[in-house]
Amino acid sequence: MEIISDTKEFYINGRTAVAIGKFDGVHIGHQKLLMELAESASAYPDEIRTCVFTFDPAPSVFFGSEKGLLSTRKEKRILFERKGIDILIEYPFDRETADMSPMDFLNDIIVGRMGAGVIAAGSDLSFGKKGEGDCGLLKKFGSDNDIDVRIIDKIRIDLDGEYEVSSTLIREKILKAEMEKAEKLLGIPFFIYGEIEHGNHIGTTLGFPTINMVPGDDKLLPPYGVYTADVIIEGRKYAGLTNIGRKPTISDHEKRGVETYIYGFDKDVYGLDAEVYLKHFCRPEKEFGSLDELKAQLRDDILRWDPVNGQNN
């Protein structure tokens, strides 16, 4: 996948099929849009490449109305590449971009720089200065310029009641540690990507070595506590038990971190990247009176949630 980022000066040769959106989480609604995009591109009479157009940062982040991303820039790249997208545009969002009129956005960027022959977007699309552009304008623009415009309605899903799938709803579920419901909305478990770093090695001292990751401040995290997890390192998947939090037993000023015990794993993986997929909330993070109490709790957690011999299979 070709990635064009941190620049407004780009030009794509040839025709493209373009999906426009924020794509936070790349959830099942986004996936439906990307599937429609791929089908439209495959039916095009000439060779055409699939493109995703996003702003970086997202307008809601730039204006401070939203904090905590379901998916970071790198996580989105991983997901788009796995969906077979040919080109990803991460267009810089600044005051100049925010003041661009909807028609200038479509004429100068989507058609002028990207050569769009197909445009796909969600039914809640807004673009251009003050969000004045919408699906009605996009469809008229497509009709006037012989561009195939596909508008994708929101998906509805039953989660003990029927809901429209949205990043906002997913964020609500994650902040309530309802990881199974979040997984249904995302299509995969909520995941955290990052480099495996050296921690304070307390886990090794206690006999339970872990991998440690420090997510960026812009990454949404669920409530602090222990979660069952799947972990992917170098393309291989392992079962794990993850603690999200600040390790209050160890220190009162620890950064928030993601610490994972991997069952049956003893490799040196410092400096490698890992994907930690959170499956089920087990218990809240606790502060213990001593390291011995912490060790006893870790032993109980690991035995209880063992994917092979644990009590919760």
C-alpha positions in Angstrom: 0.0 0.0 0.0 1.3 3.4 -1.0 1.0 6.0 1.8 0.9 9.8 1.1 1.2 11.8 4.3 2.4 15.1 5.7 2.1 16.9 2.4 -0.6 18.7 0.4 1.5 18.6 -2.7 0.8 15.3 -4.4 -0.6 14.0 -7.6 -1.9 10.5 -8.5 -1.6 9.4 -12.1 -4.6 7.5 -13.5 -8.1 7.1 -12.3 -9.0 6.2 -8.7 -11.9 5.0 -6.6 -11.9 7.1 -3.5 -13.4 6.5 0.0 -13.7 9.6 2.1 -14.0 9.5 5.8 -12.5 9.6 9.3 -12.4 5.8 9.6 -11.7 5.8 13.4 -11.7 2.1 14.3 -12.3 1.0 10.7 -15.4 -0.7 12.1 -17.9 -2.9 10.3 -19.7 0.1 8.8 -16.4 1.4 7.4 -15.6 -2.1 6.1 -18.9 -2.2 4.2 -17.9 1.1 2.6 -14.5 -0.3 1.6 -16.1 -3.4 0.2 -18.4 -1.2 -1.9 -15.4 0.8 -3.1 -13.6 -2.4 -4.2 -16.6 -3.7 -6.0 -17.1 -0.4 -7.8 -13.4 -0.3 -8.8 -13.5 -3.9 -10.1 -16.5 -3.0 -12.3 -14.8 0.1 -13.8 -14.0 -0.3 -17.5 -10.4 0.8 -17.1 -7.7 0.0 -14.6 -8.5 1.9 -11.4 -6.8 2.0 -8.0 -8.6 2.1 -4.6 -7.8 5.1 -2.4 -8.8 6.1 1.1 -8.8 9.8 1.9 -8.5 10.9 5.5 -7.5 14.0 7.4 -4.6 13.9 9.8 -5.4 14.9 12.5 -9.1 14.4 12.2 -11.1 17.6 12.3 -12.7 16.7 15.6 -9.2 16.2 17.1 -7.9 19.5 15.6 -10.8 21.5 17.0 -10.5 19.7 20.4 -14.0 18.2 20.4 -12.8 14.6 20.7 -10.0 12.9 22.6 -9.0 9.3 22.6 -8.8 7.6 19.2 -10.0 4.1 18.6 -7.2 3.6 16.1 -4.0 5.6 15.8 -2.4 6.5 12.5 -0.3 3.4 12.5 -3.2 1.1 13.5 -5.3 2.5 10.6 -2.5 1.9 8.2 -2.3 -1.8 9.3 -6.1 -2.2 8.9 -6.3 -0.5 5.5 -3.4 -2.5 4.1 -5.1 -5.7 5.2 -8.2 -4.6 3.4 -6.2 -4.4 0.2 -6.3 -0.6 -0.2 -3.9 0.6 -2.9 -3.3 4.2 -1.7 -3.8 5.9 1.6 -4.0 9.7 1.8 -3.4 11.3 5.2 -4.0 14.9 4.2 -2.8 17.5 6.7 -5.7 19.2 8.5 -4.9 22.8 9.6 -6.7 26.2 9.5 -6.2 26.5 5.8 -7.7 23.1 5.2 -10.6 23.9 7.5 -11.4 27.0 5.5 -11.5 25.2 2.2 -14.9 25.4 0.5 -16.7 22.0 -0.2 -16.5 22.6 -4.0 -12.8 23.5 -3.8 -12.2 20.3 -1.8 -13.9 18.2 -4.5 -12.5 19.9 -7.5 -9.0 20.6 -6.4 -8.2 17.5 -4.3 -10.6 14.6 -4.9 -10.7 15.1 -8.7 -7.8 17.4 -9.4 -5.1 15.6 -7.5 -6.7 12.1 -7.2 -8.5 11.7 -10.5 -11.6 10.2 -8.8 -13.9 8.2 -11.1 -15.7 6.6 -8.1 -16.4 8.3 -4.7 -17.7 6.3 -1.7 -18.7 7.8 1.6 -21.0 7.3 4.6 -24.4 8.9 4.8 -23.3 11.1 7.6 -20.4 12.7 5.6 -19.6 16.3 6.1 -16.7 18.2 4.5 -15.5 21.6 3.6 -15.7 24.8 5.6 -17.9 24.5 8.7 -18.9 21.0 7.4 -21.2 22.6 4.7 -20.6 19.8 2.2 -22.8 16.7 2.6 -24.0 13.7 0.7 -26.5 15.7 -1.3 -23.8 18.0 -2.6 -21.5 15.1 -3.3 -24.2 13.2 -5.3 -25.0 16.4 -7.4 -21.3 16.9 -8.0 -21.0 13.3 -9.2 -23.9 13.7 -11.5 -22.6 16.9 -13.0 -19.1 15.5 -13.5 -19.9 11.9 -14.6 -18.5 10.4 -11.3 -20.0 7.3 -9.8 -21.0 8.3 -6.2 -21.8 5.6 -3.7 -23.4 6.6 -0.4 -23.4 3.9 2.3 -26.1 3.9 4.9 -25.2 3.2 8.5 -25.4 -0.5 9.6 -27.7 -1.4 12.4 -26.8 -4.2 14.9 -28.5 -5.9 17.8 -26.6 -5.4 21.1 -29.4 -6.0 23.6 -31.3 -3.5 21.5 -30.8 -2.2 18.0 -28.1 0.4 17.5 -26.5 2.2 14.6 -22.8 1.3 14.3 -20.6 4.3 14.9 -17.2 5.2 16.3 -19.0 7.0 19.1 -21.0 3.9 20.1 -17.8 1.8 20.1 -16.0 4.3 22.2 -18.9 4.1 24.8 -18.6 0.3 24.9 -14.8 0.4 25.4 -15.1 2.9 28.2 -17.5 0.5 29.9 -15.1 -2.4 29.3 -17.7 -4.1 27.2 -15.1 -5.7 25.0 -17.3 -8.4 23.5 -19.8 -5.8 22.3 -17.0 -3.6 20.9 -15.7 -6.6 19.0 -19.1 -7.1 17.3 -19.0 -3.4 16.2 -15.4 -3.4 15.1 -15.4 -6.8 13.4 -12.3 -7.7 15.4 -11.3 -7.2 19.0 -10.2 -3.7 20.0 -6.4 -3.7 19.7 -3.4 -1.7 20.7 -0.3 -1.6 18.5 3.2 -0.5 19.7 6.8 -1.3 20.2 7.8 -3.7 23.0 9.8 -1.7 25.5 11.8 -2.4 28.6 9.7 -2.0 31.8 10.7 -2.2 35.4 11.0 -6.0 35.1 8.9 -6.5 38.2 7.0 -9.3 36.3 10.2 -11.2 35.7 11.2 -10.7 39.3 7.9 -12.2 40.4 8.2 -15.1 38.0 5.7 -13.8 35.4 7.6 -12.1 32.6 5.6 -9.7 30.5 5.9 -7.6 27.4 5.4 -3.8 27.9 4.0 -1.2 25.6 3.4 2.5 26.2 0.5 3.8 24.0 0.5 7.4 22.9 -1.6 10.0 24.7 -4.0 10.1 21.8 -5.0 6.4 22.1 -8.2 5.5 23.8 -7.8 2.9 26.5 -10.5 0.9 28.3 -10.8 1.1 32.1 -7.7 0.1 34.0 -7.7 -3.6 34.8 -6.9 -7.1 33.6 -8.1 -8.4 30.2 -7.8 -11.7 28.3 -6.0 -11.0 25.1 -4.6 -12.3 21.8 -1.1 -11.1 21.0 0.5 -11.0 17.5 4.3 -10.7 17.3 6.1 -11.3 14.0 2.9 -12.7 12.4 2.3 -15.3 15.1 -0.7 -15.3 17.5 -0.4 -16.1 21.2 -2.8 -16.1 24.1 -2.1 -13.6 26.8 -3.4 -11.7 29.9 -3.0 -7.9 29.7 -3.0 -5.3 32.5 -4.0 -1.8 31.4 -3.0 0.9 34.0 -0.4 2.5 36.0 0.8 -0.3 38.3 -0.2 1.4 41.6 1.5 -1.2 43.8 4.9 -0.4 42.2 4.7 3.4 42.0 2.3 6.3 42.2 3.7 8.1 39.1 3.9 5.3 36.5 2.8 6.2 33.0 -0.3 4.4 31.7 0.9 1.2 30.1 -0.1 -2.1 28.5 1.6 -5.0 30.1 0.9 -8.5 28.9 1.8 -12.0 30.2 1.9 -14.4 27.2 1.2 -18.1 28.0 4.1 -20.4 27.3 6.3 -17.6 25.8 9.9 -17.0 26.7 11.5 -15.2 23.7 13.4 -11.9 23.8 11.2 -9.6 21.8 12.4 -6.2 23.0 12.3 -3.6 20.1 9.8 -5.6 18.1 6.2 -4.5 17.4 3.2 -6.2 18.9 -0.6 -6.1 18.4 -2.6 -6.7 21.6 -6.3 -7.6 21.0 -8.4 -7.2 24.2 -11.0 -9.9 24.4 -12.7 -9.9 27.9 -12.6 -7.8 31.0 -11.5 -9.9 34.0 -11.1 -7.5 37.0 -10.2 -3.9 37.8 -6.6 -2.8 38.5 -5.8 -3.0 42.2 -3.2 -1.6 44.6 -1.8 -4.4 46.8 -0.1 -4.0 50.2 3.0 -5.9 49.1 4.7 -7.5 46.2 3.9 -10.9 47.7 0.2 -10.0 47.5 0.6 -8.9 43.9 2.4 -12.1 43.1 -0.4 -14.2 44.6 -3.0 -12.3 42.6 -1.0 -12.6 39.4 -0.7 -16.4 39.9 -4.5 -16.6 40.5 -5.3 -14.5 37.4 -3.0 -16.6 35.1 -4.3 -19.9 36.3 -8.0 -18.8 36.2 -7.8 -17.4 32.7 -5.5 -20.0 31.2 -6.9 -20.6 27.7 -6.2 -24.3 28.0 -6.7 -25.3 31.6 -8.4 -22.3 33.2 -11.7 -22.1 34.9 -13.3 -19.8 32.3 -13.1 -21.9 29.1 
